[in-house]
Amino acid sequence: MCVDILLASFNGEQYIEAQILSIISQSFKDWNLIIHDDGSDDNTIAIIKNMIKKDNRIKLIEDGVRCGTAADNFMHLLKYSVSPYCMFCDQDDIWFDNKIEVMLTAMKKYSEDIPLVVYSNSYVWNPNSGITGKATCTYPENVRQFLFLNSGMQGCVSIFNRRMKEHLLDWKYSCVMHDHLLHLFGLTLGKVEYLNLPLMLYRQHDHNVTGYTAVTKNDFKRIFFNSTLPVVCRKHYDVIENFYDTYLHKISSSDAKLMNDFLLFPSMSKIRILLKVIFDRFQLFDSTLRLVLKILIRSYIN
């Protein structure tokens, strides 16, 4: 039961060898590590090729394609996956040696006919200060808890099956991040399972693609009350709009209504938005009140 691990690399010479070694050390051995580099000009490629000499399960795709973003690189990598299960992998983290085994065991509880994604958790880790907390603090169970996150669960803590991969491969539009799209498909057209179990170290450094991760109350306050950021990110809004237009006939009527309301909000006054948020019971981090406060102190969309 092979697992394809999809690693999108770019100028990762400082971290990528440690990440690959953590994959080689996995208790589950039937995996392929498929890497696509996006034009690194450091020693990343040389390090990857040296690791290939040590383990023939590692493959570097050299197709001359330049994607430009991590999201597009991951979406491009999906084309090279042939195994029943896929995992996204960042170049700079450290996987615990039981990560694949634990997540695959959770996957096998369900029928392969269901588009399924399973998420674990991770420890936020800085080599200089150690572990500072867990990266994930919310577990959306439905669309009303998801739409205002401007993100999805970390792609690097996911495993998904072939049916879910088919949905991702069918996507014809751009996406802000691959993990946002994966989570959206899971909550609307498939099934999402959460394991509140850290199975890797999420490395923090100056060049993280997803930026700083809040892990304390003070962190959340500083980010939450940052009035320079909008309630809704325009790029994430566009993904929701494209998804709604494409899959309206496939999603449930309740999800369709919530998405339609969400998409109409930019044309409404702030008072109408607030009333509709309360009526529809939209949530942010499991709280309608938290979302209402955010709308009150920030511009709506940008």
C-alpha positions as CSV (number, residue, x, y, z in Angstrom):
1,M,0.0,0.0,0.0
2,C,2.4,2.6,-1.3
3,V,2.4,6.3,-0.3
4,D,3.6,9.1,-2.5
5,I,5.3,11.9,-0.6
6,L,5.2,15.1,-2.7
7,L,8.0,17.6,-1.8
8,A,8.1,21.1,-3.4
9,S,11.6,22.5,-3.1
10,F,13.1,25.9,-3.6
11,N,16.4,27.2,-2.2
12,G,16.2,24.8,0.7
13,E,19.9,23.9,1.2
14,Q,19.8,24.7,4.9
15,Y,16.9,22.3,5.7
16,I,16.1,19.8,3.0
17,E,18.6,17.1,4.0
18,A,17.3,16.9,7.5
19,Q,13.8,16.6,6.2
20,I,14.7,13.8,3.8
21,L,16.5,12.0,6.5
22,S,13.4,12.1,8.7
23,I,11.5,10.5,5.8
24,I,14.1,7.8,5.3
25,S,13.7,7.0,9.0
26,Q,10.0,6.3,8.8
27,S,8.7,3.1,10.4
28,F,6.5,2.6,7.4
29,K,8.8,1.8,4.5
30,D,6.6,1.5,1.3
31,W,6.8,5.1,0.1
32,N,8.1,7.2,-2.8
33,L,9.5,10.6,-2.2
34,I,8.8,12.7,-5.4
35,I,10.5,16.1,-5.5
36,H,10.0,18.9,-7.9
37,D,12.4,21.9,-7.6
38,D,11.2,25.3,-8.7
39,G,14.5,26.8,-9.9
40,S,16.8,26.7,-6.9
41,D,20.0,28.6,-7.3
42,D,21.7,27.3,-4.2
43,N,22.9,23.7,-3.4
44,T,19.4,22.2,-3.1
45,I,19.6,20.1,-6.3
46,A,23.0,18.8,-5.4
47,I,21.8,17.7,-1.9
48,I,18.8,16.0,-3.4
49,K,20.9,14.1,-6.0
50,N,23.2,13.0,-3.2
51,M,20.3,11.6,-1.2
52,I,19.0,9.8,-4.3
53,K,22.3,7.9,-4.4
54,K,21.6,6.7,-0.8
55,D,17.9,5.7,-1.3
56,N,16.2,4.7,-4.6
57,R,12.8,5.6,-3.3
58,I,13.7,9.3,-3.8
59,K,12.9,10.7,-7.2
60,L,13.7,14.2,-8.6
61,I,11.4,15.4,-11.4
62,E,13.5,17.4,-13.9
63,D,10.9,18.6,-16.4
64,G,12.0,22.2,-16.9
65,V,8.8,23.5,-15.5
66,R,8.9,26.6,-13.3
67,C,5.8,27.1,-11.2
68,G,6.6,30.3,-9.4
69,T,4.8,29.5,-6.1
70,A,4.8,26.7,-3.6
71,A,1.1,26.1,-4.1
72,D,1.5,25.7,-7.9
73,N,4.6,23.5,-7.4
74,F,2.6,21.2,-5.1
75,M,-0.3,21.1,-7.6
76,H,2.1,20.3,-10.4
77,L,3.6,17.4,-8.3
78,L,0.2,15.8,-8.1
79,K,0.5,14.8,-11.8
80,Y,3.4,12.5,-11.0
81,S,1.6,10.6,-8.2
82,V,0.4,7.1,-9.0
83,S,0.0,5.6,-5.5
84,P,-3.2,5.1,-3.6
85,Y,-2.2,7.7,-1.0
86,C,-0.5,11.1,-1.1
87,M,1.2,13.3,1.4
88,F,2.4,16.9,1.0
89,C,5.8,17.6,2.4
90,D,7.5,20.9,3.0
91,Q,11.3,21.1,2.6
92,D,12.1,22.5,6.0
93,D,10.3,20.4,8.6
94,I,11.2,17.2,10.6
95,W,8.8,14.3,10.5
96,F,8.5,12.0,13.5
97,D,9.4,8.4,12.6
98,N,5.8,7.2,13.0
99,K,4.1,9.9,11.0
100,I,3.2,7.9,7.9
101,E,2.3,4.8,9.9
102,V,-0.1,6.6,12.2
103,M,-1.8,8.6,9.5
104,L,-2.2,5.6,7.1
105,T,-3.8,3.6,9.9
106,A,-6.4,6.3,10.3
107,M,-7.0,6.4,6.5
108,K,-7.6,2.6,6.3
109,K,-10.7,2.9,8.6
110,Y,-12.6,4.3,5.7
111,S,-13.7,3.1,2.2
112,E,-11.3,4.0,-0.6
113,D,-14.4,5.1,-2.5
114,I,-14.8,8.2,-0.2
115,P,-12.7,11.2,-1.1
116,L,-10.8,11.4,2.2
117,V,-8.2,13.6,3.8
118,V,-6.7,13.0,7.3
119,Y,-4.9,15.7,9.2
120,S,-2.6,15.4,12.2
121,N,-1.0,18.3,14.1
122,S,2.6,19.6,14.5
123,Y,4.8,21.2,17.1
124,V,5.9,24.8,16.2
125,W,9.6,24.6,16.5
126,N,12.5,27.0,16.4
127,P,16.0,25.5,16.6
128,N,17.1,28.4,18.8
129,S,14.2,28.4,21.2
130,G,12.7,24.9,21.0
131,I,9.1,23.9,20.8
132,T,6.7,26.8,21.5
133,G,3.3,25.1,21.0
134,K,1.1,23.3,18.6
135,A,0.6,24.7,15.1
136,T,-3.1,23.8,14.8
137,C,-5.8,25.2,17.2
138,T,-9.0,24.8,15.2
139,Y,-10.6,21.8,13.5
140,P,-13.4,23.0,11.1
141,E,-16.2,20.4,10.8
142,N,-18.2,22.3,8.2
143,V,-18.2,25.2,5.7
144,R,-19.5,27.8,8.2
145,Q,-16.4,27.1,10.4
146,F,-14.1,27.2,7.4
147,L,-14.9,30.1,5.1
148,F,-13.5,32.9,7.2
149,L,-10.2,31.2,8.0
150,N,-8.4,32.5,4.9
151,S,-6.5,29.2,5.0
152,G,-6.8,25.5,5.5
153,M,-5.1,23.0,7.7
154,Q,-1.4,22.7,7.0
155,G,-0.9,20.7,3.9
156,C,2.2,19.1,5.4
157,V,0.1,17.4,8.1
158,S,-2.2,15.8,5.6
159,I,-2.6,12.4,3.9
160,F,-5.3,11.9,1.3
161,N,-6.5,9.2,-1.0
162,R,-6.7,8.8,-4.8
163,R,-10.3,10.0,-4.9
164,M,-9.4,13.2,-3.2
165,K,-6.4,13.6,-5.5
166,E,-8.7,13.3,-8.5
167,H,-10.6,16.4,-7.2
168,L,-7.4,18.4,-6.9
169,L,-6.2,17.4,-10.4
170,D,-9.6,18.5,-11.8
171,W,-9.1,22.1,-10.5
172,K,-8.6,24.4,-13.4
173,Y,-8.0,27.7,-11.6
174,S,-5.2,29.2,-9.6
175,C,-5.2,28.7,-5.9
176,V,-3.6,30.7,-3.0
177,M,-2.4,27.6,-1.3
178,H,-2.8,23.9,-2.0
179,D,-3.8,23.2,1.6
180,H,-6.7,25.7,1.4
181,L,-8.1,23.9,-1.6
182,L,-7.5,20.4,-0.2
183,H,-9.4,21.4,3.0
184,L,-12.3,22.9,1.0
185,F,-12.7,19.8,-1.1
186,G,-12.6,17.6,2.0
187,L,-15.4,19.5,3.8
188,T,-17.7,19.8,0.8
189,L,-17.2,16.8,-1.5
190,G,-15.5,14.3,0.7
191,K,-14.7,13.6,4.3
192,V,-12.2,15.1,6.8
193,E,-10.7,13.2,9.7
194,Y,-8.6,15.0,12.4
195,L,-6.0,13.5,14.6
196,N,-5.1,16.0,17.3
197,L,-1.6,14.4,17.5
198,P,1.6,16.2,16.7
199,L,3.6,14.1,14.3
200,M,6.3,16.5,13.1
201,L,8.3,19.6,14.0
202,Y,7.1,22.7,12.0
203,R,10.3,24.6,11.6
204,Q,10.0,28.4,12.1
205,H,12.5,30.6,10.2
206,D,12.7,33.9,8.3
207,H,11.6,32.4,5.0
208,N,8.5,30.3,6.0
209,V,6.0,30.5,3.1
210,T,3.0,30.5,5.4
211,G,4.6,33.1,7.7
212,Y,4.5,33.3,11.5
213,T,2.4,30.9,13.5
214,A,0.6,32.1,16.6
215,V,0.8,29.7,19.5
216,T,0.1,31.8,22.6
217,K,-2.7,34.1,23.7
218,N,-0.5,37.2,23.2
219,D,0.3,36.0,19.7
220,F,-3.4,35.6,18.8
221,K,-4.2,39.1,20.3
222,R,-1.5,40.7,18.3
223,I,-2.6,39.1,15.0
224,F,-6.4,39.3,15.7
225,F,-6.3,43.1,16.5
226,N,-4.1,44.0,13.5
227,S,-6.5,46.4,11.8
228,T,-4.3,46.5,8.7
229,L,-5.4,43.0,7.6
230,P,-8.8,42.4,6.1
231,V,-11.4,40.1,7.4
232,V,-11.4,38.2,4.1
233,C,-8.4,37.8,1.8
234,R,-9.3,38.6,-1.8
235,K,-7.3,35.7,-3.2
236,H,-9.0,33.2,-0.9
237,Y,-12.4,34.7,-1.7
238,D,-11.7,34.2,-5.5
239,V,-10.9,30.5,-4.8
240,I,-14.3,30.1,-3.0
241,E,-16.0,31.9,-5.9
242,N,-14.5,29.7,-8.5
243,F,-15.3,26.6,-6.4
244,Y,-18.9,27.7,-6.0
245,D,-19.3,28.3,-9.7
246,T,-17.8,25.0,-10.7
247,Y,-19.2,22.6,-8.1
248,L,-22.6,24.1,-7.2
249,H,-24.3,21.1,-8.7
250,K,-22.3,18.7,-6.5
251,I,-22.3,20.3,-3.1
252,S,-25.1,20.1,-0.6
253,S,-27.8,22.8,-0.7
254,S,-26.8,24.0,2.8
255,D,-23.2,24.4,1.8
256,A,-24.3,26.2,-1.4
257,K,-26.4,28.6,0.6
258,L,-23.6,29.4,3.0
259,M,-21.1,30.0,0.2
260,N,-23.6,32.2,-1.7
261,D,-24.1,34.3,1.3
262,F,-20.4,34.5,1.9
263,L,-19.8,35.6,-1.7
264,L,-22.5,38.4,-1.4
265,F,-20.9,40.0,1.7
266,P,-18.6,42.4,-0.2
267,S,-21.6,44.2,-1.7
268,M,-23.3,44.6,1.7
269,S,-23.0,47.2,4.4
270,K,-21.1,46.2,7.6
271,I,-24.3,46.1,9.5
272,R,-25.9,43.7,7.1
273,I,-22.8,41.6,7.1
274,L,-22.9,41.3,10.9
275,L,-26.6,40.4,11.0
276,K,-26.1,37.8,8.3
277,V,-23.0,36.3,10.0
278,I,-25.0,36.0,13.2
279,F,-28.1,34.5,11.4
280,D,-26.0,32.0,9.5
281,R,-23.9,31.2,12.5
282,F,-20.6,31.6,10.7
283,Q,-17.6,31.1,13.0
284,L,-14.0,32.0,13.3
285,F,-12.0,29.6,15.5
286,D,-15.2,28.0,16.7
287,S,-16.8,31.3,17.7
288,T,-19.3,33.6,16.0
289,L,-18.5,36.4,18.5
290,R,-14.8,36.3,17.5
291,L,-15.8,36.7,13.9
292,V,-18.1,39.6,14.7
293,L,-15.4,41.4,16.6
294,K,-13.0,40.9,13.7
295,I,-15.5,42.4,11.3
296,L,-16.0,45.4,13.6
297,I,-12.3,46.3,13.8
298,R,-11.1,45.5,10.2
299,S,-12.0,46.3,6.6
300,Y,-13.9,43.5,5.1
301,I,-12.0,42.4,2.0
302,N,-8.8,43.3,0.3
